[in-house]
């Protein structure tokens, strides 16, 4: 990651955040199976692998991007989890949750465009 531009680093960071949001998806799928069953272990194993990969990318990106900017990008996790709950699990959402998502997105956008 030595010769990447700031824009490329942010794209890598955002891709890592998107991929890490699937930890929650796999964890929720795993919760539907009996504890320590084969599907449960496989699904949680996938979630752990995603977290391990994200941790490596996170450390590499933090060497080049300010901590404040990186943590603001992590705010998108909440939006993605909200999105996956609606798209994948068909959960209902309230106006308050939607307003919260808009506030988070606004905060992330404002923090990146000082």
N, CA, C and O atoms as CSV, one atom per row, in Angstrom:
chain,resi,resn,atom,element,x,y,z
A,1,UNK,N,N,0.818,-1.202,0.000
A,1,UNK,CA,C,0.000,0.000,0.000
A,1,UNK,C,C,0.854,1.255,0.000
A,1,UNK,O,O,0.370,2.340,0.321
A,2,UNK,N,N,2.113,1.112,-0.356
A,2,UNK,CA,C,3.027,2.242,-0.328
A,2,UNK,C,C,2.697,3.307,-1.367
A,2,UNK,O,O,2.789,4.498,-1.068
A,3,UNK,N,N,2.321,2.916,-2.558
A,3,UNK,CA,C,2.194,3.856,-3.659
A,3,UNK,C,C,0.744,4.162,-4.034
A,3,UNK,O,O,0.466,4.534,-5.173
A,4,UNK,N,N,-0.165,4.010,-3.098
A,4,UNK,CA,C,-1.565,4.304,-3.379
A,4,UNK,C,C,-1.869,5.760,-3.085
A,4,UNK,O,O,-1.290,6.351,-2.173
A,5,UNK,N,N,-2.776,6.335,-3.855
A,5,UNK,CA,C,-3.212,7.706,-3.593
A,5,UNK,C,C,-4.208,7.703,-2.434
A,5,UNK,O,O,-4.728,6.659,-2.040
A,6,UNK,N,N,-4.457,8.891,-1.903
A,6,UNK,CA,C,-5.439,9.011,-0.820
A,6,UNK,C,C,-6.805,8.507,-1.264
A,6,UNK,O,O,-7.510,7.848,-0.500
A,7,UNK,N,N,-7.175,8.820,-2.503
A,7,UNK,CA,C,-8.470,8.386,-3.024
A,7,UNK,C,C,-8.541,6.860,-3.062
A,7,UNK,O,O,-9.557,6.280,-2.679
A,8,UNK,N,N,-7.487,6.216,-3.515
A,8,UNK,CA,C,-7.455,4.747,-3.561
A,8,UNK,C,C,-7.518,4.154,-2.157
A,8,UNK,O,O,-8.169,3.131,-1.945
A,9,UNK,N,N,-6.846,4.789,-1.199
A,9,UNK,CA,C,-6.890,4.311,0.187
A,9,UNK,C,C,-8.303,4.405,0.753
A,9,UNK,O,O,-8.759,3.495,1.446
A,10,UNK,N,N,-8.995,5.503,0.459
A,10,UNK,CA,C,-10.377,5.648,0.926
A,10,UNK,C,C,-11.297,4.611,0.279
A,10,UNK,O,O,-12.200,4.085,0.929
A,11,UNK,N,N,-11.068,4.328,-0.976
A,11,UNK,CA,C,-11.876,3.300,-1.650
A,11,UNK,C,C,-11.632,1.939,-1.003
A,11,UNK,O,O,-12.574,1.177,-0.784
A,12,UNK,N,N,-10.378,1.634,-0.697
A,12,UNK,CA,C,-10.060,0.372,-0.018
A,12,UNK,C,C,-10.719,0.341,1.361
A,12,UNK,O,O,-11.289,-0.674,1.761
A,13,UNK,N,N,-10.638,1.450,2.075
A,13,UNK,CA,C,-11.263,1.527,3.402
A,13,UNK,C,C,-12.772,1.324,3.314
A,13,UNK,O,O,-13.339,0.569,4.105
A,14,UNK,N,N,-13.423,1.979,2.374
A,14,UNK,CA,C,-14.875,1.835,2.230
A,14,UNK,C,C,-15.259,0.427,1.798
A,14,UNK,O,O,-16.271,-0.104,2.255
A,15,UNK,N,N,-14.461,-0.187,0.920
A,15,UNK,CA,C,-14.728,-1.573,0.520
A,15,UNK,C,C,-14.593,-2.498,1.724
A,15,UNK,O,O,-15.384,-3.426,1.889
A,16,UNK,N,N,-13.594,-2.247,2.563
A,16,UNK,CA,C,-13.411,-3.066,3.766
A,16,UNK,C,C,-14.586,-2.900,4.726
A,16,UNK,O,O,-15.018,-3.868,5.353
A,17,UNK,N,N,-15.102,-1.680,4.843
A,17,UNK,CA,C,-16.263,-1.436,5.710
A,17,UNK,C,C,-17.480,-2.183,5.178
A,17,UNK,O,O,-18.223,-2.793,5.947
A,18,UNK,N,N,-17.684,-2.137,3.867
A,18,UNK,CA,C,-18.821,-2.855,3.264
A,18,UNK,C,C,-18.689,-4.351,3.527
A,18,UNK,O,O,-19.654,-4.997,3.935
A,19,UNK,N,N,-17.516,-4.897,3.300
A,19,UNK,CA,C,-17.304,-6.336,3.517
A,19,UNK,C,C,-17.484,-6.675,4.993
A,19,UNK,O,O,-18.080,-7.700,5.324
A,20,UNK,N,N,-16.976,-5.823,5.881
A,20,UNK,CA,C,-17.106,-6.128,7.315
A,20,UNK,C,C,-18.553,-6.062,7.790
A,20,UNK,O,O,-18.889,-6.665,8.809
A,21,UNK,N,N,-19.416,-5.344,7.078
A,21,UNK,CA,C,-20.821,-5.285,7.480
A,21,UNK,C,C,-21.490,-6.657,7.368
A,21,UNK,O,O,-22.513,-6.909,8.005
A,22,UNK,N,N,-20.910,-7.536,6.559
A,22,UNK,CA,C,-21.478,-8.874,6.415
A,22,UNK,C,C,-21.204,-9.774,7.614
A,22,UNK,O,O,-21.771,-10.862,7.709
A,23,UNK,N,N,-20.345,-9.338,8.527
A,23,UNK,CA,C,-20.154,-10.083,9.780
A,23,UNK,C,C,-21.496,-10.214,10.484
A,23,UNK,O,O,-21.840,-11.284,10.985
A,24,UNK,N,N,-22.248,-9.129,10.521
A,24,UNK,CA,C,-23.555,-9.150,11.189
A,24,UNK,C,C,-24.545,-10.040,10.456
A,24,UNK,O,O,-25.368,-10.708,11.083
A,25,UNK,N,N,-24.469,-10.051,9.135
A,25,UNK,CA,C,-25.372,-10.896,8.350
A,25,UNK,C,C,-25.106,-12.369,8.655
A,25,UNK,O,O,-26.035,-13.126,8.936
A,26,UNK,N,N,-23.848,-12.769,8.600
A,26,UNK,CA,C,-23.514,-14.172,8.872
A,26,UNK,C,C,-23.801,-14.545,10.328
A,26,UNK,O,O,-24.204,-15.673,10.613
A,27,UNK,N,N,-23.596,-13.609,11.239
A,27,UNK,CA,C,-23.905,-13.877,12.648
A,27,UNK,C,C,-25.392,-14.094,12.854
A,27,UNK,O,O,-25.796,-14.967,13.622
A,28,UNK,N,N,-26.215,-13.299,12.166
A,28,UNK,CA,C,-27.661,-13.462,12.302
A,28,UNK,C,C,-28.117,-14.786,11.685
A,28,UNK,O,O,-28.969,-15.474,12.247
A,29,UNK,N,N,-27.552,-15.138,10.538
A,29,UNK,CA,C,-27.873,-16.446,9.952
A,29,UNK,C,C,-27.466,-17.572,10.905
A,29,UNK,O,O,-28.211,-18.535,11.085
A,30,UNK,N,N,-26.296,-17.451,11.507
A,30,UNK,CA,C,-25.803,-18.493,12.426
A,30,UNK,C,C,-26.712,-18.629,13.642
A,30,UNK,O,O,-26.900,-19.729,14.162
A,31,UNK,N,N,-27.268,-17.524,14.089
A,31,UNK,CA,C,-28.137,-17.551,15.269
A,31,UNK,C,C,-29.394,-18.383,15.038
A,31,UNK,O,O,-30.063,-18.765,15.998
A,32,UNK,N,N,-29.719,-18.664,13.797
A,32,UNK,CA,C,-30.897,-19.469,13.482
A,32,UNK,C,C,-30.658,-20.970,13.594
A,32,UNK,O,O,-31.576,-21.764,13.389
A,33,UNK,N,N,-29.429,-21.359,13.918
A,33,UNK,CA,C,-29.100,-22.787,14.030
A,33,UNK,C,C,-28.752,-23.130,15.471
A,33,UNK,O,O,-28.362,-22.254,16.243
A,34,UNK,N,N,-28.891,-24.392,15.834
A,34,UNK,CA,C,-28.534,-24.803,17.200
A,34,UNK,C,C,-27.055,-24.511,17.491
A,34,UNK,O,O,-26.196,-24.612,16.615
A,35,UNK,N,N,-26.799,-24.155,18.720
A,35,UNK,CA,C,-25.448,-23.825,19.168
A,35,UNK,C,C,-24.498,-24.990,18.921
A,35,UNK,O,O,-24.800,-26.125,19.291
A,36,UNK,N,N,-23.370,-24.723,18.310
A,36,UNK,CA,C,-22.316,-25.690,17.979
A,36,UNK,C,C,-22.718,-26.718,16.921
A,36,UNK,O,O,-22.049,-27.741,16.777
A,37,UNK,N,N,-23.800,-26.463,16.178
A,37,UNK,CA,C,-24.115,-27.331,15.044
A,37,UNK,C,C,-23.162,-26.970,13.899
A,37,UNK,O,O,-22.506,-25.929,13.944
A,38,UNK,N,N,-23.087,-27.815,12.889
A,38,UNK,CA,C,-22.182,-27.567,11.760
A,38,UNK,C,C,-22.518,-26.249,11.044
A,38,UNK,O,O,-21.607,-25.458,10.800
A,39,UNK,N,N,-23.783,-25.980,10.700
A,39,UNK,CA,C,-24.082,-24.692,10.044
A,39,UNK,C,C,-23.721,-23.489,10.922
A,39,UNK,O,O,-23.209,-22.481,10.434
A,40,UNK,N,N,-23.999,-23.612,12.227
A,40,UNK,CA,C,-23.668,-22.547,13.175
A,40,UNK,C,C,-22.172,-22.260,13.150
A,40,UNK,O,O,-21.762,-21.105,13.036
A,41,UNK,N,N,-21.362,-23.300,13.256
A,41,UNK,CA,C,-19.909,-23.133,13.273
A,41,UNK,C,C,-19.378,-22.590,11.945
A,41,UNK,O,O,-18.475,-21.754,11.932
A,42,UNK,N,N,-19.931,-23.058,10.842
A,42,UNK,CA,C,-19.495,-22.570,9.527
A,42,UNK,C,C,-19.818,-21.096,9.345
A,42,UNK,O,O,-18.974,-20.324,8.888
A,43,UNK,N,N,-21.028,-20.705,9.697
A,43,UNK,CA,C,-21.432,-19.315,9.525
A,43,UNK,C,C,-20.645,-18.376,10.440
A,43,UNK,O,O,-20.219,-17.302,10.016
A,44,UNK,N,N,-20.457,-18.784,11.690
A,44,UNK,CA,C,-19.641,-17.950,12.583
A,44,UNK,C,C,-18.181,-17.965,12.168
A,44,UNK,O,O,-17.477,-16.974,12.360
A,45,UNK,N,N,-17.714,-19.070,11.604
A,45,UNK,CA,C,-16.346,-19.126,11.077
A,45,UNK,C,C,-16.149,-18.136,9.954
A,45,UNK,O,O,-15.116,-17.469,9.887
A,46,UNK,N,N,-17.134,-18.029,9.062
A,46,UNK,CA,C,-17.062,-17.043,7.978
A,46,UNK,C,C,-17.028,-15.628,8.555
A,46,UNK,O,O,-16.259,-14.782,8.100
A,47,UNK,N,N,-17.865,-15.380,9.557
A,47,UNK,CA,C,-17.881,-14.056,10.196
A,47,UNK,C,C,-16.511,-13.735,10.806
A,47,UNK,O,O,-16.029,-12.608,10.692
A,48,UNK,N,N,-15.893,-14.716,11.447
A,48,UNK,CA,C,-14.566,-14.494,12.031
A,48,UNK,C,C,-13.508,-14.236,10.968
A,48,UNK,O,O,-12.627,-13.398,11.162
A,49,UNK,N,N,-13.586,-14.945,9.850
A,49,UNK,CA,C,-12.634,-14.722,8.754
A,49,UNK,C,C,-12.782,-13.314,8.179
A,49,UNK,O,O,-11.792,-12.653,7.865
A,50,UNK,N,N,-14.019,-12.870,8.047
A,50,UNK,CA,C,-14.257,-11.509,7.551
A,50,UNK,C,C,-13.659,-10.494,8.527
A,50,UNK,O,O,-13.003,-9.540,8.108
A,51,UNK,N,N,-13.885,-10.699,9.829
A,51,UNK,CA,C,-13.347,-9.776,10.824
A,51,UNK,C,C,-11.824,-9.767,10.801
A,51,UNK,O,O,-11.211,-8.709,10.943
A,52,UNK,N,N,-11.205,-10.932,10.623
A,52,UNK,CA,C,-9.742,-11.007,10.569
A,52,UNK,C,C,-9.212,-10.248,9.347
A,52,UNK,O,O,-8.248,-9.490,9.451
A,53,UNK,N,N,-9.843,-10.456,8.201
A,53,UNK,CA,C,-9.430,-9.739,6.991
A,53,UNK,C,C,-9.601,-8.241,7.135
A,53,UNK,O,O,-8.733,-7.464,6.737
A,54,UNK,N,N,-10.725,-7.840,7.707
A,54,UNK,CA,C,-10.979,-6.412,7.923
A,54,UNK,C,C,-9.929,-5.819,8.858
A,54,UNK,O,O,-9.470,-4.698,8.638
A,55,UNK,N,N,-9.546,-6.554,9.891
A,55,UNK,CA,C,-8.555,-6.055,10.852
A,55,UNK,C,C,-7.217,-5.784,10.177
A,55,UNK,O,O,-6.562,-4.782,10.462
A,56,UNK,N,N,-6.818,-6.674,9.289
A,56,UNK,CA,C,-5.552,-6.487,8.573
A,56,UNK,C,C,-5.631,-5.255,7.682
A,56,UNK,O,O,-4.726,-4.420,7.696
A,57,UNK,N,N,-6.705,-5.134,6.908
A,57,UNK,CA,C,-6.866,-3.984,6.021
A,57,UNK,C,C,-6.929,-2.692,6.836
A,57,UNK,O,O,-6.329,-1.683,6.464
A,58,UNK,N,N,-7.659,-2.734,7.946
A,58,UNK,CA,C,-7.801,-1.569,8.819
A,58,UNK,C,C,-6.427,-1.084,9.287
A,58,UNK,O,O,-6.139,0.112,9.234
A,59,UNK,N,N,-5.584,-2.006,9.743
A,59,UNK,CA,C,-4.252,-1.627,10.223
A,59,UNK,C,C,-3.404,-1.037,9.104
A,59,UNK,O,O,-2.700,-0.050,9.316
A,60,UNK,N,N,-3.463,-1.624,7.927
A,60,UNK,CA,C,-2.677,-1.122,6.796
A,60,UNK,C,C,-3.140,0.264,6.353
A,60,UNK,O,O,-2.321,1.123,6.026
A,61,UNK,N,N,-4.441,0.474,6.345
A,61,UNK,CA,C,-4.979,1.762,5.924
A,61,UNK,C,C,-4.684,2.836,6.967
A,61,UNK,O,O,-4.431,3.988,6.614
A,62,UNK,N,N,-4.714,2.471,8.247
A,62,UNK,CA,C,-4.464,3.461,9.303
A,62,UNK,C,C,-3.051,4.032,9.250
A,62,UNK,O,O,-2.800,5.112,9.784
A,63,UNK,N,N,-2.135,3.324,8.617
A,63,UNK,CA,C,-0.788,3.854,8.459
A,63,UNK,C,C,-0.770,5.069,7.540
A,63,UNK,O,O,0.143,5.890,7.615
A,64,UNK,N,N,-1.774,5.188,6.674
A,64,UNK,CA,C,-1.771,6.230,5.647
A,64,UNK,C,C,-2.902,7.250,5.766
A,64,UNK,O,O,-2.816,8.336,5.192
A,65,UNK,N,N,-3.955,6.917,6.501
A,65,UNK,CA,C,-5.117,7.798,6.620
A,65,UNK,C,C,-5.249,8.230,8.073
A,65,UNK,O,O,-4.936,7.463,8.983
A,66,UNK,N,N,-5.709,9.446,8.288
A,66,UNK,CA,C,-5.883,9.923,9.667
A,66,UNK,C,C,-6.933,9.083,10.394
A,66,UNK,O,O,-7.890,8.592,9.796
A,67,UNK,N,N,-6.725,8.939,11.674
A,67,UNK,CA,C,-7.622,8.132,12.500
A,67,UNK,C,C,-9.043,8.696,12.493
A,67,UNK,O,O,-10.011,7.936,12.471
A,68,UNK,N,N,-9.170,9.995,12.510
A,68,UNK,CA,C,-10.501,10.626,12.505
A,68,UNK,C,C,-11.255,10.263,11.234
A,68,UNK,O,O,-12.431,9.903,11.290
A,69,UNK,N,N,-10.589,10.354,10.095
A,69,UNK,CA,C,-11.240,10.025,8.820
A,69,UNK,C,C,-11.622,8.550,8.766
A,69,UNK,O,O,-12.706,8.198,8.301
A,70,UNK,N,N,-10.736,7.700,9.238
A,70,UNK,CA,C,-11.010,6.261,9.212
A,70,UNK,C,C,-12.204,5.918,10.097
A,70,UNK,O,O,-13.057,5.122,9.703
A,71,UNK,N,N,-12.271,6.506,11.280
A,71,UNK,CA,C,-13.396,6.196,12.170
A,71,UNK,C,C,-14.708,6.758,11.643
A,71,UNK,O,O,-15.765,6.171,11.871
A,72,UNK,N,N,-14.657,7.877,10.948
A,72,UNK,CA,C,-15.883,8.406,10.353
A,72,UNK,C,C,-16.403,7.447,9.282
A,72,UNK,O,O,-17.614,7.266,9.148
A,73,UNK,N,N,-15.507,6.841,8.530
A,73,UNK,CA,C,-15.931,5.874,7.513
A,73,UNK,C,C,-16.591,4.670,8.169
A,73,UNK,O,O,-17.501,4.070,7.596
A,74,UNK,N,N,-16.138,4.313,9.367
A,74,UNK,CA,C,-16.759,3.194,10.081
A,74,UNK,C,C,-18.207,3.490,10.453
A,74,UNK,O,O,-18.983,2.568,10.704
A,75,UNK,N,N,-18.571,4.747,10.490
A,75,UNK,CA,C,-19.964,5.114,10.758
A,75,UNK,C,C,-20.909,4.552,9.709
A,75,UNK,O,O,-22.099,4.369,9.964
A,76,UNK,N,N,-20.373,4.282,8.536
A,76,UNK,CA,C,-21.188,3.690,7.475
A,76,UNK,C,C,-21.630,2.268,7.812
A,76,UNK,O,O,-22.593,1.765,7.234
A,77,UNK,N,N,-20.935,1.623,8.741
A,77,UNK,CA,C,-21.342,0.276,9.160
A,77,UNK,C,C,-22.796,0.259,9.630
A,77,UNK,O,O,-23.553,-0.657,9.310
A,78,UNK,N,N,-23.168,1.273,10.385
A,78,UNK,CA,C,-24.534,1.327,10.902
A,78,UNK,C,C,-25.548,1.424,9.770
A,78,UNK,O,O,-26.620,0.822,9.830
A,79,UNK,N,N,-25.202,2.183,8.746
A,79,UNK,CA,C,-26.090,2.337,7.600
A,79,UNK,C,C,-26.189,1.019,6.840
A,79,UNK,O,O,-27.277,0.610,6.435
A,80,UNK,N,N,-25.063,0.363,6.648
A,80,UNK,CA,C,-25.059,-0.898,5.903
A,80,UNK,C,C,-25.823,-1.988,6.644
A,80,UNK,O,O,-26.559,-2.759,6.029
A,81,UNK,N,N,-25.653,-2.055,7.952
A,81,UNK,CA,C,-26.391,-3.042,8.748
A,81,UNK,C,C,-27.891,-2.769,8.643
A,81,UNK,O,O,-28.691,-3.697,8.519
A,82,UNK,N,N,-28.260,-1.507,8.692
A,82,UNK,CA,C,-29.652,-1.089,8.507
A,82,UNK,C,C,-30.152,-1.539,7.136
A,82,UNK,O,O,-31.251,-2.080,7.013
A,83,UNK,N,N,-29.337,-1.312,6.110
A,83,UNK,CA,C,-29.694,-1.681,4.744
A,83,UNK,C,C,-29.852,-3.197,4.605
A,83,UNK,O,O,-30.833,-3.665,4.026
A,84,UNK,N,N,-28.896,-3.965,5.129
A,84,UNK,CA,C,-28.981,-5.437,5.030
A,84,UNK,C,C,-30.182,-5.974,5.796
A,84,UNK,O,O,-30.790,-6.957,5.374
A,85,UNK,N,N,-30.533,-5.346,6.914
A,85,UNK,CA,C,-31.688,-5.830,7.669
A,85,UNK,C,C,-32.972,-5.700,6.849
A,85,UNK,O,O,-33.874,-6.531,6.953
A,86,UNK,N,N,-33.040,-4.664,6.046
A,86,UNK,CA,C,-34.225,-4.457,5.204
A,86,UNK,C,C,-34.177,-5.365,3.977
A,86,UNK,O,O,-35.158,-6.037,3.662
A,87,UNK,N,N,-33.035,-5.385,3.283
A,87,UNK,CA,C,-32.932,-6.118,2.020
A,87,UNK,C,C,-32.891,-7.631,2.222
A,87,UNK,O,O,-33.613,-8.369,1.553
A,88,UNK,N,N,-32.053,-8.086,3.137
A,88,UNK,CA,C,-31.845,-9.536,3.295
A,88,UNK,C,C,-32.862,-10.166,4.229
A,88,UNK,O,O,-33.403,-11.234,3.943
A,89,UNK,N,N,-33.123,-9.494,5.360
A,89,UNK,CA,C,-33.985,-10.096,6.386
A,89,UNK,C,C,-35.413,-9.564,6.370
A,89,UNK,O,O,-36.247,-10.018,7.154
A,90,UNK,N,N,-35.705,-8.616,5.495
A,90,UNK,CA,C,-37.053,-8.059,5.332
A,90,UNK,C,C,-37.620,-7.530,6.648
A,90,UNK,O,O,-38.804,-7.692,6.941
A,91,UNK,N,N,-36.765,-6.906,7.421
A,91,UNK,CA,C,-37.200,-6.315,8.684
A,91,UNK,C,C,-37.809,-4.944,8.411
A,91,UNK,O,O,-37.444,-4.267,7.450
A,92,UNK,N,N,-38.721,-4.557,9.254
A,92,UNK,CA,C,-39.328,-3.238,9.088
A,92,UNK,C,C,-38.477,-2.210,9.840
A,92,UNK,O,O,-37.800,-2.530,10.817
A,93,UNK,N,N,-38.534,-0.988,9.362
A,93,UNK,CA,C,-37.788,0.092,10.001
A,93,UNK,C,C,-38.726,1.255,10.262
A,93,UNK,O,O,-39.727,1.442,9.570
A,94,UNK,N,N,-38.380,2.026,11.270
A,94,UNK,CA,C,-39.234,3.151,11.649
A,94,UNK,C,C,-38.701,4.451,11.047
A,94,UNK,O,O,-37.596,4.501,10.507
A,95,UNK,N,N,-39.508,5.485,11.155
A,95,UNK,CA,C,-39.074,6.803,10.695
A,95,UNK,C,C,-37.903,7.296,11.537
A,95,UNK,O,O,-37.006,7.964,11.023
A,96,UNK,N,N,-37.905,6.973,12.817
A,96,UNK,CA,C,-36.812,7.376,13.698
A,96,UNK,C,C,-35.502,6.728,13.261
A,96,UNK,O,O,-34.461,7.384,13.250
A,97,UNK,N,N,-35.543,5.446,12.900
A,97,UNK,CA,C,-34.342,4.764,12.422
A,97,UNK,C,C,-33.856,5.375,11.106
A,97,UNK,O,O,-32.654,5.544,10.901
A,98,UNK,N,N,-34.783,5.700,10.229
A,98,UNK,CA,C,-34.414,6.328,8.963
A,98,UNK,C,C,-33.801,7.709,9.211
A,98,UNK,O,O,-32.812,8.070,8.573
A,99,UNK,N,N,-34.373,8.469,10.117
A,99,UNK,CA,C,-33.814,9.785,10.451
A,99,UNK,C,C,-32.413,9.628,11.037
A,99,UNK,O,O,-31.516,10.409,10.717
A,100,UNK,N,N,-32.222,8.638,11.881
A,100,UNK,CA,C,-30.893,8.374,12.450
A,100,UNK,C,C,-29.886,8.021,11.377
A,100,UNK,O,O,-28.741,8.471,11.423
A,101,UNK,N,N,-30.308,7.210,10.402
A,101,UNK,CA,C,-29.419,6.839,9.295
A,101,UNK,C,C,-29.026,8.074,8.485
A,101,UNK,O,O,-27.875,8.206,8.068
A,102,UNK,N,N,-29.969,8.965,8.266
A,102,UNK,CA,C,-29.681,10.189,7.515
A,102,UNK,C,C,-28.708,11.074,8.294
A,102,UNK,O,O,-27.802,11.669,7.711
A,103,UNK,N,N,-28.894,11.155,9.588
A,103,UNK,CA,C,-27.985,11.953,10.421
A,103,UNK,C,C,-26.571,11.374,10.382
A,103,UNK,O,O,-25.599,12.122,10.273
A,104,UNK,N,N,-26.450,10.059,10.469
A,104,UNK,CA,C,-25.131,9.421,10.402
A,104,UNK,C,C,-24.473,9.696,9.059
A,104,UNK,O,O,-23.307,10.086,9.007
A,105,UNK,N,N,-25.213,9.495,7.973
A,105,UNK,CA,C,-24.656,9.755,6.641
A,105,UNK,C,C,-24.217,11.211,6.486
A,105,UNK,O,O,-23.166,11.491,5.909
A,106,UNK,N,N,-25.014,12.119,6.995
A,106,UNK,CA,C,-24.665,13.540,6.924
A,106,UNK,C,C,-23.384,13.816,7.707
A,106,UNK,O,O,-22.516,14.553,7.240
A,107,UNK,N,N,-23.267,13.235,8.881
A,107,UNK,CA,C,-22.071,13.412,9.702
A,107,UNK,C,C,-20.826,12.853,9.024
A,107,UNK,O,O,-19.768,13.482,9.041
A,108,UNK,N,N,-20.954,11.674,8.429
A,108,UNK,CA,C,-19.814,11.082,7.720
A,108,UNK,C,C,-19.422,11.954,6.540
A,108,UNK,O,O,-18.239,12.210,6.316
A,109,UNK,N,N,-20.409,12.408,5.790
A,109,UNK,CA,C,-20.119,13.237,4.615
A,109,UNK,C,C,-19.464,14.557,5.034
A,109,UNK,O,O,-18.471,14.977,4.438
A,110,UNK,N,N,-20.020,15.207,6.058
A,110,UNK,CA,C,-19.465,16.482,6.504
A,110,UNK,C,C,-18.045,16.323,7.045
A,110,UNK,O,O,-17.196,17.188,6.831
A,111,UNK,N,N,-17.792,15.231,7.737
A,111,UNK,CA,C,-16.455,15.030,8.302
A,111,UNK,C,C,-15.397,14.819,7.229
A,111,UNK,O,O,-14.223,15.114,7.453
A,112,UNK,N,N,-15.788,14.321,6.084
A,112,UNK,CA,C,-14.853,14.059,5.003
A,112,UNK,C,C,-14.682,15.259,4.073
A,112,UNK,O,O,-13.755,15.288,3.263
A,113,UNK,N,N,-15.560,16.237,4.181
A,113,UNK,CA,C,-15.522,17.417,3.304
A,113,UNK,C,C,-15.397,18.696,4.126
A,113,UNK,O,O,-16.220,19.603,4.001
A,114,UNK,N,N,-14.388,18.764,4.950
A,114,UNK,CA,C,-14.201,19.912,5.851
A,114,UNK,C,C,-13.911,21.166,5.102
A,114,UNK,O,O,-13.728,22.221,5.710
